[in-house]
Amino acid sequence: MRITNQWIVNSFVNQVNRNNSALSDMQIRVSSGKKYIRASESPVDNALAMQNKVEVNENTQFIRNIDHAKDWYNNTDSALTTIESTMQRIRDLAVQGANDTLVQEDRDAIAMEIDELMLHLIDVGNTQVAGEYIFAGHNVTSKPF
């Protein structure tokens, strides 16, 4: 087989082009700090990276859910504490109003205070967390009271 000058030149040019391509890829890797330029260079590593990204996103969502649940719990606890103290005040007023020594004006004042406390209970019953009513049951978008 005869090796011509043209074949030698073509072989040299092809080798220079391959070297330029390899140098370009290496420069891109160094400048970007990435091991692979394309995902097809390592499908296994690409799949692992994608799985890690999914897990990070899931954990971020879990943290948001926990924060939302803590807000919901704290607001519910606060509302129930307020309801308990308001109901205790209403009970005290009812016992006080049952006393025969009170005149009608005193009983009217007690009734007005109880009416105000009932309105306060309705307001507490309509407590919202992040736009959702905490005492609305499964339909958290509609006002319960």
C-alpha positions as CSV (number, residue, x, y, z in Angstrom):
1,M,0.0,0.0,0.0
2,R,1.3,3.4,-1.0
3,I,1.2,6.3,1.4
4,T,0.7,9.5,-0.4
5,N,1.5,13.0,0.6
6,Q,-2.2,13.8,0.5
7,W,-3.0,11.0,3.0
8,I,-0.2,12.3,5.3
9,V,-1.6,15.8,5.2
10,N,-5.2,14.7,5.8
11,S,-4.1,12.5,8.7
12,F,-2.2,15.4,10.2
13,V,-5.1,17.8,9.8
14,N,-7.6,15.3,11.3
15,Q,-5.3,14.8,14.3
16,V,-4.9,18.6,14.8
17,N,-8.7,18.9,14.6
18,R,-9.2,16.2,17.2
19,N,-6.6,17.8,19.5
20,N,-8.4,21.2,19.1
21,S,-11.7,19.6,19.9
22,A,-10.3,17.9,23.0
23,L,-8.6,21.2,24.1
24,S,-11.9,23.1,23.6
25,D,-13.8,20.5,25.7
26,M,-11.2,20.6,28.4
27,Q,-11.2,24.5,28.5
28,I,-15.0,24.4,28.9
29,R,-14.7,21.9,31.7
30,V,-12.1,23.9,33.5
31,S,-14.0,27.2,33.1
32,S,-17.3,25.8,34.1
33,G,-16.0,23.6,36.9
34,K,-18.1,20.7,35.7
35,K,-16.9,17.2,35.1
36,Y,-19.2,16.7,32.2
37,I,-20.3,19.1,29.5
38,R,-23.3,17.0,28.3
39,A,-25.5,14.6,30.3
40,S,-24.9,11.9,27.7
41,E,-21.2,11.7,28.7
42,S,-22.2,9.9,31.9
43,P,-25.8,8.8,32.1
44,V,-25.3,7.2,35.5
45,D,-23.9,10.3,37.1
46,N,-26.6,12.4,35.4
47,A,-29.3,10.1,36.9
48,L,-27.8,10.4,40.3
49,A,-27.6,14.2,40.1
50,M,-31.2,14.4,39.0
51,Q,-32.3,12.1,41.9
52,N,-30.3,14.3,44.3
53,K,-32.0,17.4,42.9
54,V,-35.5,15.7,43.3
55,E,-34.6,14.8,47.0
56,V,-33.5,18.3,47.7
57,N,-36.8,19.7,46.3
58,E,-38.8,17.2,48.3
59,N,-37.0,18.1,51.5
60,T,-37.6,21.7,50.9
61,Q,-41.3,21.0,50.4
62,F,-41.3,18.9,53.6
63,I,-39.8,21.9,55.5
64,R,-42.4,24.2,54.1
65,N,-45.2,21.8,55.1
66,I,-43.8,21.5,58.6
67,D,-43.6,25.3,59.0
68,H,-47.2,25.6,57.8
69,A,-48.4,22.9,60.2
70,K,-46.5,24.6,63.1
71,D,-48.2,28.0,62.2
72,W,-51.6,26.2,62.0
73,Y,-51.0,24.5,65.4
74,N,-49.8,27.6,67.1
75,N,-52.8,29.7,65.8
76,T,-55.3,26.9,66.7
77,D,-53.8,26.6,70.2
78,S,-54.0,30.4,70.7
79,A,-57.6,30.5,69.4
80,L,-58.7,27.6,71.7
81,T,-57.0,29.3,74.7
82,T,-58.9,32.5,73.9
83,I,-62.2,30.6,73.5
84,E,-61.6,28.9,76.8
85,S,-61.0,32.1,78.7
86,T,-64.0,33.8,77.0
87,M,-66.3,30.9,77.9
88,Q,-65.0,31.0,81.5
89,R,-65.9,34.7,81.6
90,I,-69.4,34.0,80.1
91,R,-69.9,31.3,82.7
92,D,-68.8,33.7,85.5
93,L,-71.2,36.3,84.2
94,A,-74.1,33.8,83.9
95,V,-73.5,32.7,87.6
96,Q,-73.4,36.4,88.6
97,G,-76.5,37.2,86.6
98,A,-78.4,34.4,88.4
99,N,-78.0,36.2,91.7
100,D,-81.4,37.5,92.9
101,T,-79.8,40.6,94.5
102,L,-79.1,42.2,91.1
103,V,-81.4,44.8,89.6
104,Q,-82.6,44.8,86.0
105,E,-80.0,47.3,84.9
106,D,-77.2,45.1,86.2
107,R,-78.6,42.1,84.4
108,D,-78.9,44.2,81.2
109,A,-75.2,45.2,81.5
110,I,-74.3,41.5,82.0
111,A,-76.4,40.5,79.0
112,M,-74.7,43.2,76.8
113,E,-71.2,42.0,77.9
114,I,-72.2,38.4,77.1
115,D,-73.4,39.5,73.7
116,E,-70.1,41.2,73.1
117,L,-68.2,38.1,74.2
118,M,-70.3,36.0,71.9
119,L,-69.3,38.3,69.0
120,H,-65.7,37.9,70.1
121,L,-66.1,34.1,70.0
122,I,-67.4,34.3,66.5
123,D,-64.4,36.4,65.5
124,V,-62.1,33.9,67.1
125,G,-64.0,31.0,65.4
126,N,-63.2,32.7,62.0
127,T,-59.5,32.8,62.6
128,Q,-57.4,32.3,59.4
129,V,-53.9,31.0,58.8
130,A,-52.5,31.7,55.4
131,G,-56.0,32.4,54.0
132,E,-57.5,29.2,55.4
133,Y,-60.1,29.1,58.2
134,I,-58.8,26.9,61.0
135,F,-62.2,25.9,62.3
136,A,-63.9,25.4,58.9
137,G,-63.4,21.6,58.7
138,H,-62.5,20.2,55.3
139,N,-63.8,23.3,53.4
140,V,-61.1,25.7,54.7
141,T,-62.0,28.4,52.2
142,S,-65.5,29.2,53.5
143,K,-66.1,31.2,56.6
144,P,-67.3,28.8,59.4
145,F,-69.3,31.4,61.4
